[in-house]
Amino acid sequence: EQALLTQAQYQRRIEEAEQELWVLTAADQPDAAAIDTKVQQIAKLQGDQRIAFIRACGEAAKVLTDEQRKQLTGMLPPAPTPMAPAAPGMPAGGGISDM
């Protein structure tokens, strides 16, 4: 929940900066230096947002077991799921029969 809140806060700040950039670029005489500064600010916010997400994932991973971490990263196949009962007219196991 904290990670999602942080991501939303960054996203709002990015959107505000994007709106400010739009105003700067829509001016009769656009200020290239101000536009450059705003673009750099947006890029920094996006980078900070990404780093915050990566850190949050790292913190969340600390509560997982080694097996859960391996599953999450794709190093371990997912646990088998129970087979669904066969629907009427379908072979046992719910799959398509060999023909």
Helices and strands as residue ranges (DSSP letters): H 2-26, H 32-61, H 66-73
